[in-house]
Amino acid sequence: VADIPRHDVWCSYTPSDEVQDALESVEVVRDNLMLMQEAKQVDFPVTISTDLVGLVEQWASGVEWGELCANTSLDEGDVFRVLRRTLDVLAQVPHIPHIMESLRIKAGKA
């Protein structure tokens, strides 16, 4: 979930290799989309913010709330907002037209 990056934010968690590989695949898709937009003169930002991916992954893995909050400079409310926005995006994925069925199922499970 993208936000305007803040340079004062830190997180001790780094994404797993599996998640890092997935992010690299998404970045390739983003680059292709940006090229298509440029060719059609569409000026719409396509940003990917990865600074807190490790935090979200740890939360999804069951790390306790206090430990999550202790491993980032974000306030508890900001951590909650990041997680809530992630859930909101996941809830929208199954409704995307023409999406791969495997992705629809994974988003629903998440």
N, C-alpha and C positions, 0 to 999 in steps of 0.2 A: 504494500500500500504506500503510495508516494505522498510525500509531504515536501515542502520546501526544506532542503537540508539546513540543519543548524550545526555550526562548527563546534559548539560547546558540548555536544552530546557524545557520550561514549558508552560502550557496552562491552563487557568482558567476554561475552559469548561470541564464538565464530560459527558460521554454518558448517555442517558436516560436508564431507566430500560429495555425497549424493545430492545435497541441496545446492552446493556450489556448481555442480555439473548442470543441474536443472536451470540455475540462474544464467549460466553461459548460453544455454539453448534459447532462453527467453530473450537474451540480449541480441542474439542473431536475428530473431524474429522482429524485435524492435528496430534494428538497423534496416532490415528489409522494408518494414512499414514506413520508416522515415524516408527512404529512397522513393517509394511509391508516392508518398504525400508530396515530396518535393517535385516529382515529375508532373503531378496534377495541380501544383501550386496551392496545396493545402497547408496552411500554417496552424498546426495544432500540436502542442507539445506531447511527446511520448517519453515520459520519464520513468525510470526504475530506481527506486531507493532501496539499497541493500544494507544500510547501516545497522538495522535492527532485526535482520533476518534470523540471526543466531538467537536472539531473545525470543522471538516467536516460536522458533523450533524447540527451544528448551521448554517453553510453556506447554507446547503441544505434547512434549515428552513427559509431562507431569511434574516438572520442577515446582516446588512450593513457592507461593506468592512472595514471601519474605526474601527468599533467596534470589528470585528474579529481580526484585526491586533493589537488592543490595549489589547487583552486578551491572547496574546502569546508572547514569547520572540523571535519568528522567525521574520526575516525581511520580508517585503512584497513579495519579489521575492521568498522566501522560502515557504511562505503561498500559493502563486500562484502555485508553483511547486507541492506541496502536493495535491492541488485541481485538477490540470491538470492530475496528475498521477491517481488520483481516477477516474476521468472521462474516462481516457484511459482504465482502468481495466473494468469499467462498460460497455464500448463499446465492449469489447471482450467477455463478458459473453454470449450474445446471440449466439455466434458462437461455443460454447463448445459442442462437441458431447454428446448426451444422457443426457443433462441437463433437469431438471424438467421444464415443460412449465411455471409454475407459476413464477419460478425464472427468466426465459428468459423474461417474460413480465415485471416483476418488474425492472429488469436491464434496459430494454428499456425505461421505463417511467422515471427512474432516470436520 
